Amino acid sequence: MQKSNHPNHADKPASFGANPPNQPPTKLEIISLTPPQLQNADLAESLTPIPAPSATLQYRAIGIIFGQYLPSVSHFCKGKLVATDGTEIEAVVLGRVMPIIQKKLISGKSYHWVVYPRTVNKTNQLYVQISGVWAPKETGKTNYDLDPNIEDGYFSIRGEAIEQSISKNYVVVKIKRSNALKKLPQARSKFKLKLKGILPSNALGYFWDVKVQREKHSLVITSAKAIAVIPKKTPSKPVRRQGTGAVIKPNSPVKPIKRAKN
């Protein structure tokens, strides 16, 4: 199993297409990577449920699941998404979507749900947060196509590869939450997703744009592109307070010096 080490710029990993290699090569070709096309920041809203990245290093985990939402008896915001293949996926509805489901959608009808994926640490089983629904007819958005033109089960995962196991066929990607959520505690400011498949052997420490397809409760890598190396954080050195011999740790409050009384 590989764990995250700061990569060498000269060893930039190669990207691969729909058929990733079963065994990553020992030497990888240095390739020129073009940043993904950036979304027009002037657009007030996007005409697709999964827009283009708004920045070259935009972290995100978002996807589409077509199916029915079945709320639990006790809590409407908690339930299951029943996909067309019969897979039941644990789901939580985010607050802004609740009124749409309750007032505009047809009960028992399948829709294209926009979801944020999560994987349970111990079981690696997929569960999702429902952040939106593609239902132009029900929501009165006549300028939207009825078909979102995105394959059911498609996910866009963008983040840092921090761990992978070739023998166990998985990759762990770290994703940071949006800067708009700065008030979140440190523990909730980022999360990890375990993906099925492997990246090149020197992939760790790089920011990746990964295309993923849902298979039952797993997120399976179909293609991936290395975008850039993640800069390694260098810890600040302690500062010695002049004339006292005291060592001040970085970001620690400085107490005033008590002068001896004459």
Secondary structure, DSSP 8 states (H G I E B T S, - for coil): -EE-----GGG----B-SS--SS--SS-------------TT-SS-SSSS---SSTT--EEEEEEEEEEEE-SS-TTEEEEEETTS-EEEEEE-GGGHHHHHHTS-TT--EEEEEEEEE-TTT--EEEEEEEEE-HHHHT-TTS-SS--S-TTEEEEEEEEEEEETTTTEEEEEEE--GGGTTS-GGGSEEEEEEES---TT-TTEEEEEEEEEETTEEEEEEEEEEEE---------EE-TTT--EE-TT-----------
